[in-house]
Amino acid sequence: MTTISQTAGRSLRPSSSSGFFAALAGAAYALFDRLERRSAVKTLNELDDRALRDIGINRSEIEDAVYGQFKAELTRYL
C-alpha cells in the first residue's frame, strides 16, 4: 500500500515546461532559418545575370534554390 500511495499523486507525463521550452526553441529556430533564407534571396537578387549563371541558376530559380526545391530537381538528372 505504501508504494501505491506514494505514486498516486505523481503524473506519468513529462513536465509541461519542458514541452513549452522545446516549442519555444523550435519557433526560434524556424524564425532564424526564415530570416537567413530571406537574406539569401535578397543577396542573390542583387547579383547580375552573369553572376547567377556562374553559380548555375537563373533569376527565376532563386527562391527554389534557396528553399531547397531546386536541389531536388537537379538530383533527378544525376
Buried (B, 14 or more C-beta within 10 A) or exposed (E): EEEEEEEEEEEEEEEEEEEEEEEEEEEEEEEEEEEEBEEBBEEBEEBEEEEBEEEEBEEEBBBBBBEEEBEEEEEEEE
